[in-house]
Amino acid sequence: MEELPYLKTIVKGAGLVLIGTIISKFLSFVYRIFIARYFGVEEYGIFSMALALLSFFMIIVLLGLPQGITRYVSYYKSKGSEAKVKGTILDSFKLSLIVSVILAFLLFLISDTIAFYLFHDTTGKITTLIRIMSLSLPFFSLFMLSTSASVGFKKIEHRVYTEYISQNLLKFVFTVFFGLIGLGVFGIGLAWTLAIILTSFLSLYLLNKTFPLIKKTIKSHPMKKELLHFSMPLLFAGFLGTIVSYTDTVMLGFFTTPKEVGIYNAALPIAQLLMVPSALLSSLLLPVLSEMYAKKKTLAIKKIYKTITRWSFYLSFPLLVTILFFSQQILIVTFGEIYIKGSTALIILSMGFFLNFTLIHVVNVMSLMKKTTKVLHLSIVAAFTNFLLNLFLIPVWNIEGAATASFTSYLIIFILSLIWINKNLHMFPLEFAYVKSILAGCFAGFSIFFIKDIFYLNFFFAIVLSLLLLIIYVFILLFFKSFLKEDIEIILSIEKRTGINLERIKKLLR
C-alpha cells in the first residue's frame, strides 16, 4: 500500500499537533473565559466585535499566501530547488508587508468612524481596541507566513510552539496582568498586540534555523507572479470565508447590543472545537499531498483523503453529541450562568462546524490541484448566503438567527464540496462506517444523559461525563468492528510513535 508511509507521516505530525492543540484550546478558552467573567458580558462583546472587524483586515494582509507558501515550499523542496524555495518565502514576506503596513495605518485613522457607524459606539471603547489591535497587522503577516513556510518544511512543531502555545499563553498572561492593574479594555487590546509581535519574532527565528534566509550562497528566484496567480483566488476565498465566520458577530453588533454579542461569542468558541479534529489531521495533509502529487500518486491521494475524512468524523462526532445533549451545562460550567441564553445558538452552530469534517480536506485537495478558483466559487456562495440570512434572521431571531445563518452557509458548502470531490476524484467520501459511528455516538449520548443528574454540576464532573461518553462511543465502534484496514495502519503508527501497547485494540479491530 503506497499510501501507508504518507499516512504515518500525517499521524506523526498529528500526534504533536494534538498535544499543541489541546494546550492551545485550553489556553484560548481560559483567555476568553477570563475576559468574559472578569470584565463582564458587555466588555467581552465589545472585544468580540473589535476582533471580528480586525479579522477582515487580517485575512486581506495575508493575500491568500499561507497556503501558497506551504505548497510551493514543500513542492520545490522535493524538487531540490532551494532558489525557488527562498524566492517563495522572501517574495511572500515582501508582498504581505507592503499591504499590511498600508492597511494598519488606514485602519488606525478611520477606526472611530467605523466604530460609530457600524457598532454605534459612543463610549470610545471599540475605537480604542481597534486602534491598538491594528498595530499588530504587519507582525501578524510575518508570523503567519513564517509558520506556513515551516509547515512546508514539515516542521509542524514550529506552528505548535508559536501559534498554538506561545501566542495563546502570552495573550492570557498579558491580559490577566493588564486587567489586574486596571487598564480595562485598553489592556485587552495591548495584550493581544504584544502577544502577536513577540510571537512573530519567535516564528521568524525558528524558520531561519530550518532554512537560512540570509544565506548569500542561495540566490532567490523570483516567485511573485506564480505566488499571486495561485494565491489571489485564495485571498478572495479567505475574505469570503471570514465573512462566513465573522459576519454574524459584526451584524449582531449592528442590530443588537454588546451584551448579545458577548453571549453569542460564548457559544461560538465552544462550537468551533468541532473543527479541531479536521484541522489536526489537515495540519500536514497539504505538504504530504503536494509531495504525492509531484510523484503522480493519484490513487494514494484518494485513499489518504478518504481515510483522513473518516477519522475526522470519528473524532468530532462524539463532541457534537456531547454538545447536543449538554449545551446548557457546558455554558454554565465554562462561561457562567449569565451566558446560558446562548445554548440554542450553541447547538445550531455546532451542527454547522461539524460539517468541516470533510470540508477542510476538500479545500486542501482543491489547492493541491490548483483549483483555487473553485475554492473561491464555494466561498462566494457561502458568503452571499450567510450575509442575506443574517440580514433577515438576526432582527427576527436574534442570536439564534445568526447561528442559523452560519449553519445554513456551512451546509451549502458541505453539499457542494461533496459534489466536487465526487466529480473530480470520482469517489464519494461518505461510507457505511459513518452509520456505525452515528449509532454509537447516539447510544453513548443517551446513556450519559440519563445518569447526568447524579453528578454535581462542576468542571470536574463535566470532564468525567465527557470521558465516559467517549469510552462508550469507542467501545461500541470496536465491538462492531467499524474500522477499516487503513485505520488499523494508523493505530500501528500511533503505537510505534508513542510506545503504548495497543495489542488488545488491534485484536478488536481485526
Solvent accessible surface area in square Angstrom, and as a share of the most:
residue,aa,sasa,rsa
1,M,94,0.42
2,E,81,0.36
3,E,2,0.01
4,L,28,0.14
5,P,83,0.52
6,Y,25,0.10
7,L,2,0.01
8,K,91,0.39
9,T,41,0.24
10,I,1,0.00
11,V,14,0.08
12,K,110,0.47
13,G,4,0.04
14,A,8,0.06
15,G,29,0.28
16,L,44,0.22
17,V,1,0.00
18,L,81,0.40
19,I,105,0.53
20,G,0,0.00
21,T,12,0.07
22,I,105,0.53
23,I,63,0.32
24,S,12,0.08
25,K,72,0.30
26,F,122,0.51
27,L,18,0.09
28,S,31,0.20
29,F,29,0.12
30,V,43,0.25
31,Y,11,0.04
32,R,38,0.14
33,I,33,0.17
34,F,37,0.16
35,I,0,0.00
36,A,3,0.02
37,R,129,0.47
38,Y,108,0.41
39,F,34,0.14
40,G,26,0.25
41,V,18,0.10
42,E,96,0.43
43,E,32,0.14
44,Y,0,0.00
45,G,0,0.00
46,I,14,0.07
47,F,1,0.00
48,S,4,0.03
49,M,1,0.00
50,A,0,0.00
51,L,15,0.07
52,A,1,0.00
53,L,15,0.07
54,L,3,0.01
55,S,10,0.07
56,F,31,0.13
57,F,28,0.12
58,M,23,0.10
59,I,44,0.22
60,I,53,0.27
61,V,0,0.00
62,L,10,0.05
63,L,18,0.09
64,G,11,0.11
65,L,0,0.00
66,P,24,0.15
67,Q,51,0.23
68,G,0,0.00
69,I,0,0.00
70,T,10,0.06
71,R,7,0.03
72,Y,5,0.02
73,V,0,0.00
74,S,6,0.04
75,Y,52,0.20
76,Y,22,0.08
77,K,105,0.45
78,S,57,0.37
79,K,115,0.49
80,G,61,0.59
81,S,32,0.21
82,E,94,0.42
83,A,37,0.28
84,K,58,0.24
85,V,3,0.01
86,K,14,0.06
87,G,0,0.00
88,T,0,0.00
89,I,0,0.00
90,L,44,0.22
91,D,6,0.03
92,S,0,0.00
93,F,18,0.07
94,K,105,0.45
95,L,28,0.14
96,S,1,0.00
97,L,57,0.28
98,I,109,0.55
99,V,39,0.23
100,S,0,0.00
101,V,85,0.49
102,I,106,0.54
103,L,26,0.13
104,A,10,0.08
105,F,134,0.56
106,L,81,0.40
107,L,0,0.00
108,F,79,0.33
109,L,99,0.49
110,I,65,0.33
111,S,0,0.00
112,D,69,0.36
113,T,71,0.41
114,I,33,0.17
115,A,0,0.00
116,F,101,0.42
117,Y,152,0.58
118,L,51,0.26
119,F,12,0.05
120,H,97,0.43
121,D,18,0.09
122,T,116,0.67
123,T,96,0.56
124,G,31,0.30
125,K,77,0.33
126,I,4,0.02
127,T,16,0.10
128,T,49,0.28
129,L,0,0.00
130,I,4,0.02
131,R,83,0.30
132,I,20,0.10
133,M,0,0.00
134,S,0,0.00
135,L,94,0.47
136,S,1,0.00
137,L,0,0.00
138,P,24,0.15
139,F,58,0.24
140,F,23,0.09
141,S,0,0.00
142,L,28,0.14
143,F,3,0.01
144,M,34,0.15
145,L,0,0.00
146,S,0,0.00
147,T,1,0.00
148,S,2,0.01
149,A,0,0.00
150,S,0,0.00
151,V,4,0.02
152,G,1,0.01
153,F,20,0.08
154,K,74,0.31
155,K,74,0.31
156,I,5,0.02
157,E,43,0.19
158,H,16,0.07
159,R,43,0.16
160,V,4,0.02
161,Y,101,0.38
162,T,0,0.00
163,E,48,0.22
164,Y,35,0.13
165,I,46,0.23
166,S,24,0.16
167,Q,18,0.08
168,N,20,0.10
169,L,77,0.38
170,L,45,0.22
171,K,15,0.06
172,F,48,0.20
173,V,73,0.42
174,F,43,0.18
175,T,1,0.00
176,V,34,0.19
177,F,113,0.47
178,F,21,0.09
179,G,4,0.04
180,L,117,0.58
181,I,97,0.49
182,G,61,0.59
183,L,64,0.32
184,G,27,0.26
185,V,13,0.08
186,F,89,0.37
187,G,1,0.01
188,I,0,0.00
189,G,0,0.00
190,L,48,0.24
191,A,0,0.00
192,W,19,0.07
193,T,6,0.04
194,L,58,0.29
195,A,0,0.00
196,I,1,0.00
197,I,37,0.19
198,L,82,0.41
199,T,1,0.00
200,S,1,0.00
201,F,120,0.50
202,L,62,0.31
203,S,3,0.02
204,L,44,0.22
205,Y,129,0.49
206,L,25,0.12
207,L,0,0.00
208,N,51,0.26
209,K,137,0.58
210,T,43,0.25
211,F,14,0.06
212,P,54,0.34
213,L,21,0.11
214,I,143,0.72
215,K,95,0.40
216,K,188,0.80
217,T,114,0.67
218,I,22,0.11
219,K,168,0.71
220,S,52,0.33
221,H,78,0.35
222,P,106,0.67
223,M,3,0.01
224,K,85,0.36
225,K,179,0.76
226,E,61,0.27
227,L,0,0.00
228,L,55,0.27
229,H,152,0.68
230,F,7,0.03
231,S,0,0.00
232,M,64,0.29
233,P,20,0.12
234,L,11,0.05
235,L,15,0.07
236,F,106,0.44
237,A,6,0.05
238,G,22,0.21
239,F,65,0.27
240,L,32,0.16
241,G,29,0.28
242,T,11,0.07
243,I,31,0.16
244,V,4,0.02
245,S,33,0.21
246,Y,60,0.23
247,T,10,0.06
248,D,1,0.01
249,T,1,0.01
250,V,15,0.09
251,M,18,0.08
252,L,0,0.00
253,G,3,0.03
254,F,85,0.35
255,F,77,0.32
256,T,31,0.18
257,T,71,0.41
258,P,44,0.28
259,K,85,0.36
260,E,23,0.10
261,V,0,0.00
262,G,0,0.00
263,I,4,0.02
264,Y,0,0.00
265,N,5,0.03
266,A,0,0.00
267,A,0,0.00
268,L,5,0.03
269,P,13,0.08
270,I,4,0.02
271,A,0,0.00
272,Q,53,0.23
273,L,39,0.20
274,L,1,0.01
275,M,54,0.24
276,V,26,0.15
277,P,13,0.08
278,S,0,0.00
279,A,48,0.37
280,L,13,0.07
281,L,15,0.07
282,S,15,0.10
283,S,16,0.10
284,L,7,0.03
285,L,0,0.00
286,L,11,0.05
287,P,1,0.01
288,V,0,0.00
289,L,0,0.00
290,S,1,0.01
291,E,33,0.15
292,M,0,0.00
293,Y,90,0.34
294,A,23,0.18
295,K,111,0.47
296,K,172,0.73
297,K,52,0.22
298,T,76,0.44
299,L,108,0.54
300,A,0,0.00
301,I,8,0.04
302,K,49,0.21
303,K,71,0.30
304,I,0,0.00
305,Y,0,0.00
306,K,53,0.22
307,T,2,0.01
308,I,1,0.00
309,T,0,0.00
310,R,4,0.01
311,W,29,0.10
312,S,0,0.00
313,F,9,0.04
314,Y,7,0.03
315,L,76,0.38
316,S,0,0.00
317,F,16,0.07
318,P,8,0.05
319,L,53,0.26
320,L,11,0.06
321,V,3,0.02
322,T,14,0.08
323,I,1,0.00
324,L,68,0.34
325,F,46,0.19
326,F,14,0.06
327,S,9,0.06
328,Q,93,0.41
329,Q,51,0.23
330,I,34,0.17
331,L,0,0.00
332,I,46,0.24
333,V,28,0.16
334,T,21,0.12
335,F,2,0.01
336,G,8,0.08
337,E,121,0.54
338,I,97,0.49
339,Y,2,0.01
340,I,57,0.29
341,K,104,0.44
342,G,0,0.00
343,S,11,0.07
344,T,67,0.39
345,A,0,0.00
346,L,0,0.00
347,I,49,0.25
348,I,31,0.15
349,L,3,0.01
350,S,0,0.00
351,M,69,0.31
352,G,1,0.01
353,F,7,0.03
354,F,18,0.08
355,L,19,0.10
356,N,5,0.03
357,F,6,0.03
358,T,0,0.00
359,L,13,0.06
360,I,38,0.19
361,H,0,0.00
362,V,0,0.00
363,V,35,0.20
364,N,10,0.05
365,V,0,0.00
366,M,1,0.00
367,S,0,0.00
368,L,1,0.01
369,M,46,0.21
370,K,115,0.49
371,K,79,0.33
372,T,6,0.04
373,T,66,0.38
374,K,78,0.33
375,V,11,0.06
376,L,31,0.15
377,H,94,0.42
378,L,17,0.08
379,S,13,0.08
380,I,81,0.41
381,V,59,0.34
382,A,0,0.00
383,A,4,0.03
384,F,127,0.53
385,T,26,0.15
386,N,0,0.00
387,F,93,0.39
388,L,62,0.31
389,L,49,0.24
390,N,0,0.00
391,L,67,0.33
392,F,138,0.58
393,L,32,0.16
394,I,2,0.01
395,P,79,0.50
396,V,107,0.62
397,W,132,0.46
398,N,48,0.25
399,I,0,0.00
400,E,46,0.21
401,G,0,0.00
402,A,0,0.00
403,A,0,0.00
404,T,33,0.19
405,A,0,0.00
406,S,3,0.02
407,F,52,0.22
408,T,37,0.22
409,S,0,0.00
410,Y,18,0.07
411,L,63,0.31
412,I,47,0.24
413,I,16,0.08
414,F,25,0.10
415,I,87,0.44
416,L,62,0.31
417,S,0,0.00
418,L,15,0.08
419,I,103,0.52
420,W,24,0.09
421,I,0,0.00
422,N,68,0.35
423,K,150,0.64
424,N,48,0.24
425,L,10,0.05
426,H,148,0.66
427,M,19,0.09
428,F,104,0.43
429,P,0,0.00
430,L,57,0.28
431,E,46,0.21
432,F,143,0.60
433,A,9,0.07
434,Y,11,0.04
435,V,66,0.38
436,K,58,0.24
437,S,0,0.00
438,I,71,0.36
439,L,119,0.59
440,A,0,0.00
441,G,0,0.00
442,C,52,0.31
443,F,125,0.52
444,A,0,0.00
445,G,0,0.00
446,F,109,0.46
447,S,36,0.23
448,I,1,0.01
449,F,75,0.31
450,F,153,0.64
451,I,62,0.32
452,K,35,0.15
453,D,121,0.63
454,I,139,0.70
455,F,54,0.22
456,Y,164,0.63
457,L,81,0.40
458,N,53,0.27
459,F,122,0.51
460,F,133,0.55
461,F,64,0.27
462,A,31,0.24
463,I,76,0.39
464,V,48,0.28
465,L,23,0.12
466,S,45,0.29
467,L,99,0.49
468,L,60,0.30
469,L,3,0.01
470,L,75,0.37
471,I,112,0.57
472,I,41,0.21
473,Y,4,0.02
474,V,58,0.33
475,F,127,0.53
476,I,27,0.13
477,L,4,0.02
478,L,15,0.08
479,F,132,0.55
480,F,122,0.51
481,K,110,0.47
482,S,3,0.02
483,F,28,0.12
484,L,69,0.35
485,K,131,0.56
486,E,31,0.14
487,D,0,0.00
488,I,24,0.12
489,E,33,0.15
490,I,8,0.04
491,I,18,0.09
492,L,52,0.26
493,S,10,0.06
494,I,55,0.28
495,E,36,0.16
496,K,178,0.75
497,R,125,0.46
498,T,73,0.43
499,G,66,0.64
500,I,102,0.52
501,N,119,0.61
502,L,25,0.13
503,E,73,0.33
504,R,205,0.75
505,I,57,0.29
506,K,16,0.07
507,K,137,0.58
508,L,76,0.38
509,L,7,0.04
510,R,156,0.57
